[in-house]
Amino acid sequence: MKGYSNKKAVILFGPPGSGKGTTAYLLSKKFGFINFDTGQHLREMLYNPEFQKNKIIQREKLLNQSGKLNAPSFVLKLVLEAAKKIAATDSGIVFTGSPRTIFEAFGDKIHKGLMKTLASLYGQKNIFIFELKISRETSIKRNSHREICSVCGQPSLFLYTGKTPCCVVCAGPFKKRVDDNPKVFETRLEEYKERTFPILAGLKKEGYKVFQINGEPAPYKVLEKIIPYLKS
């Protein structure tokens, strides 16, 4: 697209229901980024019947069902593999749900974290970090109503349209996600607060700019606020 460069890595932070998935989808359509949704990637793997006898996958599946974050080392390996493959195609990338822990973001003495990997693949100046801010009340309201298409995975926009007759992308029926069970959701909120939110302070310490975006409005309005930061 003229006036834009898609050689960027975009990371979206925000509590459950902040619109990370929808925003990432819109950014991928606008800029040609490849959207890597960590949660969706994990669910496809964890609930794949082919892995029913895989002890590691089943262990991670139980964590997922409880609302707790999956093992950081397990997730980091998957995310780094995806990032390298996408960068090799000369494409930009937008992450939904990564990094989720301090370890995934920065690694340790042995493991290279996501941030250093992205810096080597895209350059630190081409990494853009956005925090989608919403209230706890909005988070609860959105997740209690959230449904996704059982065919293509696109979210229902019930809160904006008032009804969800079928998916506007493929006309498929909607379903509830395992993650949005009320008890599981409360755990997910606490996990974000305790294990993901602290990453933002670490990023700022490392010299990254974190742009705060109001995630309360409709998705297209959130997109409008983000676009100027990504113009080349």
PyRosetta script that sets phi, psi and omega in degrees:
from pyrosetta import init, pose_from_sequence

init()
pose = pose_from_sequence("MKGYSNKKAVILFGPPGSGKGTTAYLLSKKFGFINFDTGQHLREMLYNPEFQKNKIIQREKLLNQSGKLNAPSFVLKLVLEAAKKIAATDSGIVFTGSPRTIFEAFGDKIHKGLMKTLASLYGQKNIFIFELKISRETSIKRNSHREICSVCGQPSLFLYTGKTPCCVVCAGPFKKRVDDNPKVFETRLEEYKERTFPILAGLKKEGYKVFQINGEPAPYKVLEKIIPYLKS")
pose.set_psi(1, 130.2)
pose.set_omega(1, -177.1)
pose.set_phi(2, -62.3)
pose.set_psi(2, 134.2)
pose.set_omega(2, 178.7)
pose.set_phi(3, 90.9)
pose.set_psi(3, -5.1)
pose.set_omega(3, -178.7)
pose.set_phi(4, -130.3)
pose.set_psi(4, 153.7)
pose.set_omega(4, 171.7)
pose.set_phi(5, -120.1)
pose.set_psi(5, 132.9)
pose.set_omega(5, -179.2)
pose.set_phi(6, -95.4)
pose.set_psi(6, 8.8)
pose.set_omega(6, 177.0)
pose.set_phi(7, -84.7)
pose.set_psi(7, 63.6)
pose.set_omega(7, -178.8)
pose.set_phi(8, -134.6)
pose.set_psi(8, 156.2)
pose.set_omega(8, 173.3)
pose.set_phi(9, -117.9)
pose.set_psi(9, 122.6)
pose.set_omega(9, -177.4)
pose.set_phi(10, -113.7)
pose.set_psi(10, 132.1)
pose.set_omega(10, 178.6)
pose.set_phi(11, -121.1)
pose.set_psi(11, 129.1)
pose.set_omega(11, 180.0)
pose.set_phi(12, -110.3)
pose.set_psi(12, 125.8)
pose.set_omega(12, 174.7)
pose.set_phi(13, -111.9)
pose.set_psi(13, 155.4)
pose.set_omega(13, 177.2)
pose.set_phi(14, 159.5)
pose.set_psi(14, 153.5)
pose.set_omega(14, 179.6)
pose.set_phi(15, -68.5)
pose.set_psi(15, 168.8)
pose.set_omega(15, 176.5)
pose.set_phi(16, -53.2)
pose.set_psi(16, 133.3)
pose.set_omega(16, 178.8)
pose.set_phi(17, 89.7)
pose.set_psi(17, 2.8)
pose.set_omega(17, -177.8)
pose.set_phi(18, -79.1)
pose.set_psi(18, -7.9)
pose.set_omega(18, 176.7)
pose.set_phi(19, 95.6)
pose.set_psi(19, 19.2)
pose.set_omega(19, -178.5)
pose.set_phi(20, -58.8)
pose.set_psi(20, -45.4)
pose.set_omega(20, -177.6)
pose.set_phi(21, -64.3)
pose.set_psi(21, -45.9)
pose.set_omega(21, -179.9)
pose.set_phi(22, -66.3)
pose.set_psi(22, -42.2)
pose.set_omega(22, 179.9)
pose.set_phi(23, -63.9)
pose.set_psi(23, -41.7)
pose.set_omega(23, 178.9)
pose.set_phi(24, -62.8)
pose.set_psi(24, -40.8)
pose.set_omega(24, 178.3)
pose.set_phi(25, -62.0)
pose.set_psi(25, -44.6)
pose.set_omega(25, -179.4)
pose.set_phi(26, -65.5)
pose.set_psi(26, -38.5)
pose.set_omega(26, 178.3)
pose.set_phi(27, -66.6)
pose.set_psi(27, -37.8)
pose.set_omega(27, 179.2)
pose.set_phi(28, -65.4)
pose.set_psi(28, -35.8)
pose.set_omega(28, 178.4)
pose.set_phi(29, -73.4)
pose.set_psi(29, -36.8)
pose.set_omega(29, -176.5)
pose.set_phi(30, -73.2)
pose.set_psi(30, -43.3)
pose.set_omega(30, -172.7)
pose.set_phi(31, -109.5)
pose.set_psi(31, -7.8)
pose.set_omega(31, -177.3)
pose.set_phi(32, 81.4)
pose.set_psi(32, 15.4)
pose.set_omega(32, 176.0)
pose.set_phi(33, -67.9)
pose.set_psi(33, 156.0)
pose.set_omega(33, 170.4)
pose.set_phi(34, -93.4)
pose.set_psi(34, 125.6)
pose.set_omega(34, -178.0)
pose.set_phi(35, -90.1)
pose.set_psi(35, 116.5)
pose.set_omega(35, 175.1)
pose.set_phi(36, -106.0)
pose.set_psi(36, 107.3)
pose.set_omega(36, -179.7)
pose.set_phi(37, -95.1)
pose.set_psi(37, 103.3)
pose.set_omega(37, -176.2)
pose.set_phi(38, -60.2)
pose.set_psi(38, -44.9)
pose.set_omega(38, -178.7)
pose.set_phi(39, -61.0)
pose.set_psi(39, -45.2)
pose.set_omega(39, 180.0)
pose.set_phi(40, -65.2)
pose.set_psi(40, -41.3)
pose.set_omega(40, 179.1)
pose.set_phi(41, -60.6)
pose.set_psi(41, -42.5)
pose.set_omega(41, 179.6)
pose.set_phi(42, -66.2)
pose.set_psi(42, -44.8)
pose.set_omega(42, -178.6)
pose.set_phi(43, -61.8)
pose.set_psi(43, -40.1)
pose.set_omega(43, 179.2)
pose.set_phi(44, -62.3)
pose.set_psi(44, -34.5)
pose.set_omega(44, 179.6)
pose.set_phi(45, -78.9)
pose.set_psi(45, -47.0)
pose.set_omega(45, -174.0)
pose.set_phi(46, -67.8)
pose.set_psi(46, -29.6)
pose.set_omega(46, -177.6)
pose.set_phi(47, -105.0)
pose.set_psi(47, 16.0)
pose.set_omega(47, 176.4)
pose.set_phi(48, -79.4)
pose.set_psi(48, 120.2)
pose.set_omega(48, -179.0)
pose.set_phi(49, -55.0)
pose.set_psi(49, -24.7)
pose.set_omega(49, -179.1)
pose.set_phi(50, -65.2)
pose.set_psi(50, -21.0)
pose.set_omega(50, -176.6)
pose.set_phi(51, -105.2)
pose.set_psi(51, 19.5)
pose.set_omega(51, -177.8)
pose.set_phi(52, -60.9)
pose.set_psi(52, -27.6)
pose.set_omega(52, -178.0)
pose.set_phi(53, -101.3)
pose.set_psi(53, 3.2)
pose.set_omega(53, 178.4)
pose.set_phi(54, -83.7)
pose.set_psi(54, 114.0)
pose.set_omega(54, -173.5)
pose.set_phi(55, -64.1)
pose.set_psi(55, -38.3)
pose.set_omega(55, -179.7)
pose.set_phi(56, -67.1)
pose.set_psi(56, -44.9)
pose.set_omega(56, 179.7)
pose.set_phi(57, -62.9)
pose.set_psi(57, -41.2)
pose.set_omega(57, -179.5)
pose.set_phi(58, -67.8)
pose.set_psi(58, -35.9)
pose.set_omega(58, 175.4)
pose.set_phi(59, -62.1)
pose.set_psi(59, -44.7)
pose.set_omega(59, -179.5)
pose.set_phi(60, -68.8)
pose.set_psi(60, -31.5)
pose.set_omega(60, 179.0)
pose.set_phi(61, -64.3)
pose.set_psi(61, -41.3)
pose.set_omega(61, 179.1)
pose.set_phi(62, -63.9)
pose.set_psi(62, -38.7)
pose.set_omega(62, 176.5)
pose.set_phi(63, -62.8)
pose.set_psi(63, -44.8)
pose.set_omega(63, -179.9)
pose.set_phi(64, -60.6)
pose.set_psi(64, -42.5)
pose.set_omega(64, -178.5)
pose.set_phi(65, -68.0)
pose.set_psi(65, -26.0)
pose.set_omega(65, -178.7)
pose.set_phi(66, -84.0)
pose.set_psi(66, -13.6)
pose.set_omega(66, -177.7)
pose.set_phi(67, 95.2)
pose.set_psi(67, -5.0)
pose.set_omega(67, 178.4)
pose.set_phi(68, -80.0)
pose.set_psi(68, 155.5)
pose.set_omega(68, 178.6)
pose.set_phi(69, -71.0)
pose.set_psi(69, 146.4)
pose.set_omega(69, 177.5)
pose.set_phi(70, -70.6)
pose.set_psi(70, 161.6)
pose.set_omega(70, -177.4)
pose.set_phi(71, -53.0)
pose.set_psi(71, 123.4)
pose.set_omega(71, -176.6)
pose.set_phi(72, -54.2)
pose.set_psi(72, -40.1)
pose.set_omega(72, -179.5)
pose.set_phi(73, -66.1)
pose.set_psi(73, -36.8)
pose.set_omega(73, 178.7)
pose.set_phi(74, -65.4)
pose.set_psi(74, -46.1)
pose.set_omega(74, -178.4)
pose.set_phi(75, -69.7)
pose.set_psi(75, -43.3)
pose.set_omega(75, -177.4)
pose.set_phi(76, -58.3)
pose.set_psi(76, -42.2)
pose.set_omega(76, 179.7)
pose.set_phi(77, -59.1)
pose.set_psi(77, -45.0)
pose.set_omega(77, -179.9)
pose.set_phi(78, -64.5)
pose.set_psi(78, -43.3)
pose.set_omega(78, -176.2)
pose.set_phi(79, -68.7)
pose.set_psi(79, -42.0)
pose.set_omega(79, 179.6)
pose.set_phi(80, -64.6)
pose.set_psi(80, -39.6)
pose.set_omega(80, 177.6)
pose.set_phi(81, -61.0)
pose.set_psi(81, -43.1)
pose.set_omega(81, -179.7)
pose.set_phi(82, -66.5)
pose.set_psi(82, -43.5)
pose.set_omega(82, -178.7)
pose.set_phi(83, -60.6)
pose.set_psi(83, -43.0)
pose.set_omega(83, -179.0)
pose.set_phi(84, -66.7)
pose.set_psi(84, -39.9)
pose.set_omega(84, 179.6)
pose.set_phi(85, -66.2)
pose.set_psi(85, -41.4)
pose.set_omega(85, -179.2)
pose.set_phi(86, -68.7)
pose.set_psi(86, -43.6)
pose.set_omega(86, 179.2)
pose.set_phi(87, -61.8)
pose.set_psi(87, -32.8)
pose.set_omega(87, -179.3)
pose.set_phi(88, -66.7)
pose.set_psi(88, -19.7)
pose.set_omega(88, 178.1)
pose.set_phi(89, -87.5)
pose.set_psi(89, 1.5)
pose.set_omega(89, -179.3)
pose.set_phi(90, 68.0)
pose.set_psi(90, 28.6)
pose.set_omega(90, -179.4)
pose.set_phi(91, -108.1)
pose.set_psi(91, 155.5)
pose.set_omega(91, 171.9)
pose.set_phi(92, -78.6)
pose.set_psi(92, 168.2)
pose.set_omega(92, -176.8)
pose.set_phi(93, -140.6)
pose.set_psi(93, 143.3)
pose.set_omega(93, 172.7)
pose.set_phi(94, -126.5)
pose.set_psi(94, 127.1)
pose.set_omega(94, -176.9)
pose.set_phi(95, -96.2)
pose.set_psi(95, 135.6)
pose.set_omega(95, 170.4)
pose.set_phi(96, -116.1)
pose.set_psi(96, 108.8)
pose.set_omega(96, 176.6)
pose.set_phi(97, 93.6)
pose.set_psi(97, 15.4)
pose.set_omega(97, 174.8)
pose.set_phi(98, -142.7)
pose.set_psi(98, 142.5)
pose.set_omega(98, -5.6)
pose.set_phi(99, -80.8)
pose.set_psi(99, 156.1)
pose.set_omega(99, -176.7)
pose.set_phi(100, -107.9)
pose.set_psi(100, -17.5)
pose.set_omega(100, -178.7)
pose.set_phi(101, -136.6)
pose.set_psi(101, 162.5)
pose.set_omega(101, 177.5)
pose.set_phi(102, -56.2)
pose.set_psi(102, -42.4)
pose.set_omega(102, -179.8)
pose.set_phi(103, -61.9)
pose.set_psi(103, -45.1)
pose.set_omega(103, 179.9)
pose.set_phi(104, -63.3)
pose.set_psi(104, -35.7)
pose.set_omega(104, -178.0)
pose.set_phi(105, -73.8)
pose.set_psi(105, -46.9)
pose.set_omega(105, -169.7)
pose.set_phi(106, -117.3)
pose.set_psi(106, -8.3)
pose.set_omega(106, 179.4)
pose.set_phi(107, 66.4)
pose.set_psi(107, -155.1)
pose.set_omega(107, 177.2)
pose.set_phi(108, -148.1)
pose.set_psi(108, -160.7)
pose.set_omega(108, -177.1)
pose.set_phi(109, -65.8)
pose.set_psi(109, -22.0)
pose.set_omega(109, -177.4)
pose.set_phi(110, -103.3)
pose.set_psi(110, -41.5)
pose.set_omega(110, -174.7)
pose.set_phi(111, -100.5)
pose.set_psi(111, 136.9)
pose.set_omega(111, 175.7)
pose.set_phi(112, -85.9)
pose.set_psi(112, 124.2)
pose.set_omega(112, -178.3)
pose.set_phi(113, -77.4)
pose.set_psi(113, 175.8)
pose.set_omega(113, -177.8)
pose.set_phi(114, -63.7)
pose.set_psi(114, -39.6)
pose.set_omega(114, -174.6)
pose.set_phi(115, -64.7)
pose.set_psi(115, -45.3)
pose.set_omega(115, 178.5)
pose.set_phi(116, -65.8)
pose.set_psi(116, -35.5)
pose.set_omega(116, 178.8)
pose.set_phi(117, -65.2)
pose.set_psi(117, -45.4)
pose.set_omega(117, 179.2)
pose.set_phi(118, -65.6)
pose.set_psi(118, -37.2)
pose.set_omega(118, 179.0)
pose.set_phi(119, -62.8)
pose.set_psi(119, -36.7)
pose.set_omega(119, 179.6)
pose.set_phi(120, -75.0)
pose.set_psi(120, -28.5)
pose.set_omega(120, -178.1)
pose.set_phi(121, -86.3)
pose.set_psi(121, -36.6)
pose.set_omega(121, -173.9)
pose.set_phi(122, -120.1)
pose.set_psi(122, -17.9)
pose.set_omega(122, -172.8)
pose.set_phi(123, 89.5)
pose.set_psi(123, 135.3)
pose.set_omega(123, -174.8)
pose.set_phi(124, -59.8)
pose.set_psi(124, -34.3)
pose.set_omega(124, -178.5)
pose.set_phi(125, -67.0)
pose.set_psi(125, -16.0)
pose.set_omega(125, -179.9)
pose.set_phi(126, -101.4)
pose.set_psi(126, 14.0)
pose.set_omega(126, 175.7)
pose.set_phi(127, -102.5)
pose.set_psi(127, 122.7)
pose.set_omega(127, -177.4)
pose.set_phi(128, -117.8)
pose.set_psi(128, 128.7)
pose.set_omega(128, -174.7)
pose.set_phi(129, -120.2)
pose.set_psi(129, 127.1)
pose.set_omega(129, -179.1)
pose.set_phi(130, -124.2)
pose.set_psi(130, 135.5)
pose.set_omega(130, 174.3)
pose.set_phi(131, -107.4)
pose.set_psi(131, 115.0)
pose.set_omega(131, 178.1)
pose.set_phi(132, -87.7)
pose.set_psi(132, 112.0)
pose.set_omega(132, -173.5)
pose.set_phi(133, -98.1)
pose.set_psi(133, 126.2)
pose.set_omega(133, 174.0)
pose.set_phi(134, -139.3)
pose.set_psi(134, 160.9)
pose.set_omega(134, 178.5)
pose.set_phi(135, -77.8)
pose.set_psi(135, 162.4)
pose.set_omega(135, 176.5)
pose.set_phi(136, -61.0)
pose.set_psi(136, -37.5)
pose.set_omega(136, -179.4)
pose.set_phi(137, -63.3)
pose.set_psi(137, -42.1)
pose.set_omega(137, 178.3)
pose.set_phi(138, -65.6)
pose.set_psi(138, -41.2)
pose.set_omega(138, 179.1)
pose.set_phi(139, -58.6)
pose.set_psi(139, -45.9)
pose.set_omega(139, -179.4)
pose.set_phi(140, -66.0)
pose.set_psi(140, -44.2)
pose.set_omega(140, -178.2)
pose.set_phi(141, -62.4)
pose.set_psi(141, -45.9)
pose.set_omega(141, -178.0)
pose.set_phi(142, -65.4)
pose.set_psi(142, -41.8)
pose.set_omega(142, -177.8)
pose.set_phi(143, -72.6)
pose.set_psi(143, -28.9)
pose.set_omega(143, 178.9)
pose.set_phi(144, -70.9)
pose.set_psi(144, -22.9)
pose.set_omega(144, 179.6)
pose.set_phi(145, -103.6)
pose.set_psi(145, -7.1)
pose.set_omega(145, -170.6)
pose.set_phi(146, -67.6)
pose.set_psi(146, 134.2)
pose.set_omega(146, 171.4)
pose.set_phi(147, -137.8)
pose.set_psi(147, 153.5)
pose.set_omega(147, 176.4)
pose.set_phi(148, -127.2)
pose.set_psi(148, 156.2)
pose.set_omega(148, 178.5)
pose.set_phi(149, -66.8)
pose.set_psi(149, 131.1)
pose.set_omega(149, -178.9)
pose.set_phi(150, -73.1)
pose.set_psi(150, -10.4)
pose.set_omega(150, -178.7)
pose.set_phi(151, -102.0)
pose.set_psi(151, -57.4)
pose.set_omega(151, -174.5)
pose.set_phi(152, -105.5)
pose.set_psi(152, -8.9)
pose.set_omega(152, 175.3)
pose.set_phi(153, 84.9)
pose.set_psi(153, 1.1)
pose.set_omega(153, -180.0)
pose.set_phi(154, -71.3)
pose.set_psi(154, 143.6)
pose.set_omega(154, -176.6)
pose.set_phi(155, -77.2)
pose.set_psi(155, 152.1)
pose.set_omega(155, 171.9)
pose.set_phi(156, -76.7)
pose.set_psi(156, 143.3)
pose.set_omega(156, 175.9)
pose.set_phi(157, -107.1)
pose.set_psi(157, 46.7)
pose.set_omega(157, -176.4)
pose.set_phi(158, -52.7)
pose.set_psi(158, -41.8)
pose.set_omega(158, -175.4)
pose.set_phi(159, -67.1)
pose.set_psi(159, -19.2)
pose.set_omega(159, -178.3)
pose.set_phi(160, -103.6)
pose.set_psi(160, -25.5)
pose.set_omega(160, -176.9)
pose.set_phi(161, -105.4)
pose.set_psi(161, -22.6)
pose.set_omega(161, 179.6)
pose.set_phi(162, 88.3)
pose.set_psi(162, -11.3)
pose.set_omega(162, 179.3)
pose.set_phi(163, -157.6)
pose.set_psi(163, 158.2)
pose.set_omega(163, -179.0)
pose.set_phi(164, -133.2)
pose.set_psi(164, 76.3)
pose.set_omega(164, -177.9)
pose.set_phi(165, -64.9)
pose.set_psi(165, -40.8)
pose.set_omega(165, 177.4)
pose.set_phi(166, -170.6)
pose.set_psi(166, 171.8)
pose.set_omega(166, -179.9)
pose.set_phi(167, -67.2)
pose.set_psi(167, 133.6)
pose.set_omega(167, -179.5)
pose.set_phi(168, -77.4)
pose.set_psi(168, -12.6)
pose.set_omega(168, 179.9)
pose.set_phi(169, -87.7)
pose.set_psi(169, -51.2)
pose.set_omega(169, -175.4)
pose.set_phi(170, -126.0)
pose.set_psi(170, 1.5)
pose.set_omega(170, -179.8)
pose.set_phi(171, 68.4)
pose.set_psi(171, 16.4)
pose.set_omega(171, 179.0)
pose.set_phi(172, -76.4)
pose.set_psi(172, 162.8)
pose.set_omega(172, 178.6)
pose.set_phi(173, -76.6)
pose.set_psi(173, 154.3)
pose.set_omega(173, 179.9)
pose.set_phi(174, -92.1)
pose.set_psi(174, 159.7)
pose.set_omega(174, 176.1)
pose.set_phi(175, -146.7)
pose.set_psi(175, 162.4)
pose.set_omega(175, 175.9)
pose.set_phi(176, -86.6)
pose.set_psi(176, 144.7)
pose.set_omega(176, 175.2)
pose.set_phi(177, -81.9)
pose.set_psi(177, 150.7)
pose.set_omega(177, 175.4)
pose.set_phi(178, -58.1)
pose.set_psi(178, -38.1)
pose.set_omega(178, -176.5)
pose.set_phi(179, -62.2)
pose.set_psi(179, -22.0)
pose.set_omega(179, -171.9)
pose.set_phi(180, -97.2)
pose.set_psi(180, 11.3)
pose.set_omega(180, 169.4)
pose.set_phi(181, -59.4)
pose.set_psi(181, 133.3)
pose.set_omega(181, -174.9)
pose.set_phi(182, -51.5)
pose.set_psi(182, -43.0)
pose.set_omega(182, -179.7)
pose.set_phi(183, -68.5)
pose.set_psi(183, -41.3)
pose.set_omega(183, 178.4)
pose.set_phi(184, -65.2)
pose.set_psi(184, -38.6)
pose.set_omega(184, -177.7)
pose.set_phi(185, -62.1)
pose.set_psi(185, -42.1)
pose.set_omega(185, 179.0)
pose.set_phi(186, -60.0)
pose.set_psi(186, -39.6)
pose.set_omega(186, 178.1)
pose.set_phi(187, -66.3)
pose.set_psi(187, -40.4)
pose.set_omega(187, 179.6)
pose.set_phi(188, -62.9)
pose.set_psi(188, -38.8)
pose.set_omega(188, 177.7)
pose.set_phi(189, -61.8)
pose.set_psi(189, -44.7)
pose.set_omega(189, 179.8)
pose.set_phi(190, -66.7)
pose.set_psi(190, -38.5)
pose.set_omega(190, 178.9)
pose.set_phi(191, -62.4)
pose.set_psi(191, -41.3)
pose.set_omega(191, 178.2)
pose.set_phi(192, -63.3)
pose.set_psi(192, -46.8)
pose.set_omega(192, -177.5)
pose.set_phi(193, -62.5)
pose.set_psi(193, -43.6)
pose.set_omega(193, -173.7)
pose.set_phi(194, -85.3)
pose.set_psi(194, -33.0)
pose.set_omega(194, -169.9)
pose.set_phi(195, -116.5)
pose.set_psi(195, -25.5)
pose.set_omega(195, -178.0)
pose.set_phi(196, -100.7)
pose.set_psi(196, -47.8)
pose.set_omega(196, -177.2)
pose.set_phi(197, -53.5)
pose.set_psi(197, -39.4)
pose.set_omega(197, 179.7)
pose.set_phi(198, -60.5)
pose.set_psi(198, -18.3)
pose.set_omega(198, 178.8)
pose.set_phi(199, -60.2)
pose.set_psi(199, -34.8)
pose.set_omega(199, -175.9)
pose.set_phi(200, -59.4)
pose.set_psi(200, -40.6)
pose.set_omega(200, 178.3)
pose.set_phi(201, -65.0)
pose.set_psi(201, -39.6)
pose.set_omega(201, 178.3)
pose.set_phi(202, -64.8)
pose.set_psi(202, -37.8)
pose.set_omega(202, 179.0)
pose.set_phi(203, -65.5)
pose.set_psi(203, -43.2)
pose.set_omega(203, 178.9)
pose.set_phi(204, -63.5)
pose.set_psi(204, -38.5)
pose.set_omega(204, 178.4)
pose.set_phi(205, -63.4)
pose.set_psi(205, -32.8)
pose.set_omega(205, -179.7)
pose.set_phi(206, -83.2)
pose.set_psi(206, 1.7)
pose.set_omega(206, 175.9)
pose.set_phi(207, 95.9)
pose.set_psi(207, 7.3)
pose.set_omega(207, 178.5)
pose.set_phi(208, -84.6)
pose.set_psi(208, 142.2)
pose.set_omega(208, 173.0)
pose.set_phi(209, -86.7)
pose.set_psi(209, 132.8)
pose.set_omega(209, 177.2)
pose.set_phi(210, -114.0)
pose.set_psi(210, 114.6)
pose.set_omega(210, -178.2)
pose.set_phi(211, -91.6)
pose.set_psi(211, 123.3)
pose.set_omega(211, -179.9)
pose.set_phi(212, -89.1)
pose.set_psi(212, 128.2)
pose.set_omega(212, -178.2)
pose.set_phi(213, -123.7)
pose.set_psi(213, 134.0)
pose.set_omega(213, 176.2)
pose.set_phi(214, -70.2)
pose.set_psi(214, 113.7)
pose.set_omega(214, -177.9)
pose.set_phi(215, -92.3)
pose.set_psi(215, 7.0)
pose.set_omega(215, -177.2)
pose.set_phi(216, -73.6)
pose.set_psi(216, -37.8)
pose.set_omega(216, -177.2)
pose.set_phi(217, -68.3)
pose.set_psi(217, 177.0)
pose.set_omega(217, 177.1)
pose.set_phi(218, -61.0)
pose.set_psi(218, 152.0)
pose.set_omega(218, -175.7)
pose.set_phi(219, -51.6)
pose.set_psi(219, -40.0)
pose.set_omega(219, -177.5)
pose.set_phi(220, -65.9)
pose.set_psi(220, -30.1)
pose.set_omega(220, 178.5)
pose.set_phi(221, -73.7)
pose.set_psi(221, -35.8)
pose.set_omega(221, 175.7)
pose.set_phi(222, -63.7)
pose.set_psi(222, -43.3)
pose.set_omega(222, 178.5)
pose.set_phi(223, -58.9)
pose.set_psi(223, -42.9)
pose.set_omega(223, -179.7)
pose.set_phi(224, -59.6)
pose.set_psi(224, -32.5)
pose.set_omega(224, 179.5)
pose.set_phi(225, -74.8)
pose.set_psi(225, -28.8)
pose.set_omega(225, -176.8)
pose.set_phi(226, -84.4)
pose.set_psi(226, -37.0)
pose.set_omega(226, -174.5)
pose.set_phi(227, -49.2)
pose.set_psi(227, -46.3)
pose.set_omega(227, -177.7)
pose.set_phi(228, -57.6)
pose.set_psi(228, -33.0)
pose.set_omega(228, -179.2)
pose.set_phi(229, -68.9)
pose.set_psi(229, -23.4)
pose.set_omega(229, -174.8)
pose.set_phi(230, -98.8)
pose.set_psi(230, -0.3)
pose.set_omega(230, 177.5)
pose.set_phi(231, -71.1)
pose.set_psi(231, 138.7)
pose.set_omega(231, -178.9)
pose.set_phi(232, -81.4)
pose.dump_pdb("model.pdb")
